[in-house]
Amino acid sequence: MYYLVAVLPDRIKAEAAYSALEKEGLPMEQVAILGRGYKSADEYGLIDPNEEAGKQAKLMATWLIPFGFVGGFIFNAITGLSIVSWAGDFGNHFIGGFFGAIAGAMGSVFVGGGVGLMFRSGEALPYRNRLNAGKYLVVVKGSESLTRRATSIIRPFEPENIQGYAEPGSV
């Protein structure tokens, strides 16, 4: 499946581009307008990267924190490190496990996508940001030839940005 996403500055241009696509005979069930008064990003199915990163970090934390605790406990038991002298052997093993759990939590944040969630690095939300700024998206999904045809129809409307995407596995 291929996607064509055109960013248009206002509703008038978006509707005009949509009408031109309709006039040229494109299947309208494969064309959508996103923006105020039309579908939202969530309704269309644009994935929020921050939401996905949070889910991934939580999922990884459910496994990494317990494994980190067990690993820290066993490491301390094997090495016999005395972290706090008054805690005794079991207390030191437990403290080692606690430090292992902290390392597991850090791993879930760094590997699970939490860093991008905290610092909003890169181009995480380009289309959502444009929708929030009052722009409109015209999205065409279908075959490669359909998206190429749609590109030539939309170009005269001078979109701010026009981008084609191939769904993974469709190429």
Protein Blocks (a to p, Z undefined) as FASTA:
>chain_A
ZZdddddfbfklmmmmmmmmmmnopafklgccedehiacfklnopacfklmmmmmmmmmm
mmmmmmmmmmmmmmmmmnopafblklojmlmmmmmmmmmmmmmmmmmmmmnopmmmmnog
ajfklmmmmmmnopacddddddfklmmmmmmmmmmnopabdcddddehiZZ
